[in-house]
Amino acid sequence: MKLTHMNNSTSTLALAFGLLAAAPVVRADAPTDGALMADHRGYKVQQDAIQALNDTGRHRLASYPLAKAQCWLDASFHEYTRNDRSAFPQGALDASRQITDYLAGGGAPGAAENPAQQTPLVNDAPKLRDDLWTQAAALKTHAGWRCAERLVACGEVELVHAGNEHRQQGWRHAKPYVQIAEDLIGDARLAAQTCPALPLPPEVAPPPPVVPPPPPVVHEQVVLSSSVLFAFDRRSLADLLPEGRGQLDQLVARLDRVYARVDRLELVGHTDRLGTAAYNDRLSTDRAETIKAYLQQHGVQADIVAVGRGAAEPLPNLVCAQRAQAALAMCLQPNRRVEIRITGVPR
């Protein structure tokens, strides 16, 4: 578990390291309350030292050296809180402090003498899982190394942590930390493989790509007469008249021929004003749904919405005042229709 970073540290690096050097952390005997307070103060001083390096802007917390200092500190504190009275907590803390001392003194992060470049087997821990050490070493030469630095640093520390557990308590206690190391190095490998390339300097950056304007979207409406599509009072697929099927087949062919992409079809069924509102609403909806099913069966892949308006939207210029029922029904025939509204991009 990572210690809390201090955002407003007032300690200088030299003072931080001096306080830590004066406050040994792990004691073989049972600690007193005062000793516990001193131990926690020592951990805080080292955490502040890591944060202070990051605050300079020259060292990222995700960089390999500073991440390794942090992971050594975390491993030390973890074992300290578990009452490990071996040399491991102090050795891990010392490893963290050696890295921050080096960086605070102006040492080059990538130099061979940087203590972070070594991973000591603290407390004579055996070196477990040579395959993971090999993978970690290979990642240091990977083109995506900058995205994997922190994960590799912590994976190496956890391998030492696992070795210490193996030395003291056997494989059963080491296994969880081996798994953590394996997960970290696996995540590091994925991070390196997917690491985005750094942008080119402005003077050699390629010109931005020319983005073509989006294709125009058009809206079109086709109106089919219900008398061509269905017999009187009919509405199902089985009720489609041959002439209506032919017109729908022509529409399917036209969509494929005229449109590069059909985004949406809206099918709106209408009736005349004869009959009850509930009956007309149901009839207009059923007919729109039947045409939707027919188009889908014949390969139309667009989003299709089918709705019924009943007699609510008569044609505005159609005036029918006949008294005889047959004559009125004939006059109202244009209102009995299905409107097909097409939205798409033409070829």
N, C-alpha and C positions, 0 to 999 in steps of 0.2 A: 504493500500500500504506500502510495507516494505521500511524503510529508508535505504539509502545507507550505506553499511558497509565500514569502513575505514581500509584499508589493512596495513597501516604503521603508526599506532597510536603511538605517542611519549609520551602520557600521562600515568602516573602510575595510578593504580586503585584508590589509595587513593586520588590523585589529581583530578581524574575524578569525584569521588563521592563528594569531597569537592566543586568543581565548580558547580555541579548540585544543591547541597543543598543551595548554595548561590544565585541561580538564579531561583526563582519561575516562573512557566510557565504561568499559566492562571490568567488573571486579570479581575475583574468585569467591570472596566471602559474601554473605548476605548483605545487601546494601542498606544503608540507613536512609531515612527520608531526605536528609540533606544530600546524600550521594545520588539518590534518584533525581533530585532537582538538578544537580550538576550535570548528570548524564544527559537529561533532556535538554538542558541549556547547550551542551556541546553539540547535540544533533541539530538544534535550531541554528547555531552559529554556522555549521557546515551547509545547511540548507540556504541560509542567507548568502553564503559565499557563492553558491551555484547561481542563485538569483542575481547577485551583483554582476557576475560575469555576463549573464544574459542581458542585463540592463545596459551594458556598455555598447550593445549593438554589434559587437565583433564575434559573438559566440551564440549560436542558436541552441535552444534547449533540445532541438531535434538533431543537432549535430552529433557525430559519433563520440568525440571526447566528452562533451558536456553531458550527453545522455548516459555515457558510461559512469561518469561521476555520480549522477543521480541514481542510477540503478544499483551501484555499489552501496550508496547511502541507504536506499530503500531495503536492500537485502540485509544490511547490518541492523537497521532498526527493526525489521521483521523478526530476526532471530533474538534480538535483545528483548523484545516484548514477549517472546516465548521462553524467556529465562534460560537461553543458551549461555552457559558460563564457560564455553570453550573459547579458543582464541579467534573464532570466526567473526563475531560482531566487531571486535577491535580491528582485526585485519581488513575486513571489508571497509570499515570507516577510514582506515589509513589509506587504502587504495583510492577511495573517493577524494581524500584530501590531497594526495600526491598529484592527482590530475588538476585540481583547482589551483594548487600552488604553482604548478608549471604554467598554466594558462594565465594566471594573474601576473606572473613574472614576465609575460610577453612571449612565451614560447609559441612556436608555430604549431598549429593544430595537427598538420599532416606530417610533422617531422618524426623520424624514427625514435628519437629520444623522448617523445611525448609518452608519459606513463600509460596513457589510454591505449597505446598501440600494443601493450602487453596485457595479458589477462592472468595474473598470478593465481596459482591453485592454493588459495588461502586455507590455512589450518591443515596443510598437507592433504587437501582433498584429492581423491583419485580423479583422473581425467576420464569422464564418461562420454560415450557416444562420439567416437571419432568421426562418424559420417556427418554429424551436425557441425562439428568444428570445420570440416572440409567445406561444407556448404557455406558456412559463414565467411570463410576465407575467400571463396570464389566470388561471393557477392561484392566484396570490396573492390573488385576490378570490373564490375558490371556497369554498363552505361547508365543504368538507373540507380546507382549507388546512393545518390543524395536523398532518394525517397525511402531508402531502406536503412539508413545509418542508425537511427534510434532503435529499431527493432533488432538489428544485429547486435548492437552493444548490449542490450538487455538480455538477449538470448545467450550471449557468452557468459554474462554474469550468472544467469540462472543455471547454466551448466556447472559452474563452480559451486553454486549454492546446492545443487543436487548432489555433487560429489561430496560435499561436507556432510549432508544428511546421510549418504551411503556410508561414509567412514564412521559416523557416530552411532547410527541406528539401523543401518541395513537398507536393502533395496526398497522395502515397502514404504519407508519414509522418503526415499529419494525419488520414487516414481512420479509423484505429482509435479515436482519441480522439473524433471526431465520432460514431462508433457508440456509444461509452460514454455520451456526452451524450444521444444519442437514446434509448438504453435507460433512462437515469435519468429523463428527462422523461416517457417513456411509463409507467414504473413509478409516477411521481408522479401522473400523471393517474388511473391505476387506484386508487392509494391514496386520492386525494381522493374519487373516486366511491364507494368502499366504506368511507369513514371513518365509524365509528359516532358517532351523535349524543351530545353530552355529556349526562350525567344532569341532570335538573331539580333545582333546589334543593329541599331536603326540604320546605319549607313549601308548595311548589306541585306537588310530585310527585304523580302520580295514585295512587290506592290500588292495591295489588297485585291482579292479576286473580284472580277466583274460579276456582279449579281444581276442576272436578267430580271426584268420586271415580271411580276406574277402573271400567269395567263389570265385573260379576261374571263369572268364568270358571267354567263348569260342566263336569262330567265325566259322561258317559253311556255305557252299554254296551248293545249290541244283539247278540243271539246268533242265528245262522242255522244251521239243521241242514244238515250236509253232504249228507244224503240228498235234501233239497229242492234243493240247489245242483247236485249232480253225481250221475251214475250211478255204480255201483260201480266203484272203481278208476280213475275218470276225474278229470281235473284241469285241462284246457286251456279256453280261451275257447270253442272249438267244442263242448266237452262240457257247457257250462252248460245245465241243464234249463230249460224255459219257466217253470216256477214259480219257480225260482231267479232268473232274469232279472227276473221281475215284482217279486220282493221287493227286489232291488237297485235297480230303477227307483223303487220307493216310497221307499227310503232316500235316493236322490239328491234326490227331490222334497222329502222331509222336511228334509234339511239346508238346502235353500234357503228353506223356509218357516219353520222354527223358529229358525234361527241367523242372527244378523247377521254373525257371523264364525266360521269354523271354522279353528282353529289347527293341529289335528293329528288324524289318524286312524291308529290302530294296529290292524292286522289280524293276528289270532293264530289260526293253524290248529291243530286238534287231531285226533287219531285215537284209536281204541280200542287195547287192548293186544294185539290179535291181529296177528300178523306180526312181522317183525324190527324192531329199533329203527331201523336205517338206513333201511329201507323206509318206516316210518311218519314219520320225520323229513322225508324227501324229499317224501312225499305231502302232508303238512300244509303244508310251505313252498310247494310248487307251487300248492296251492289258494289260499293267502293271496295269492300273487303274481298269480294269475289274477283274483281279485276286485279287487285294486289296479288292474290294467290296465283292467278294466271300468269302474270308477268314474272313472278319469282320462279314458277315452274318452267318458264321458258328462258331462264338464264340471266335475268336482270339482277345485278348484284347491288344496286344502289340502295340507299336507305329509303324505304317506302312508307309513307304515312297515309292511312285511309280514314276518312271522316265522312260523316253524313250531315247535311244541313237541312234535310227535309224540304219544306216549302218556304224556308226563311229568307232565301235569296233568289227571288224571281228575276228574270231578265228585265232590266229597267224600261226598255222601249216596247215591251209586249203588253198590249192592251186587249183584254178579252172580256167582252160584256154580253156575250150570247146567252140567251135564256135556255135554249135547248141543250140538254146534257151532252149529246153527241157532238154538236157543233162546238160547245165550250171545251170539251176534252181535246178536240182536234186543234183548236186555237192555242191551247195551253201546252201542246206537244213540245215546243222548244225548251220549256222549263224542265222537262224530264230528261236530264242529261248527266253526264259524268265529266267533270273538268280534270284534266291531267296537267299539273303544273310542274315543269321540268327546270331544275337548276343544275348547271354543269358547265364544263369548259369545252368549247367546240374544237374540232380538229383544225 
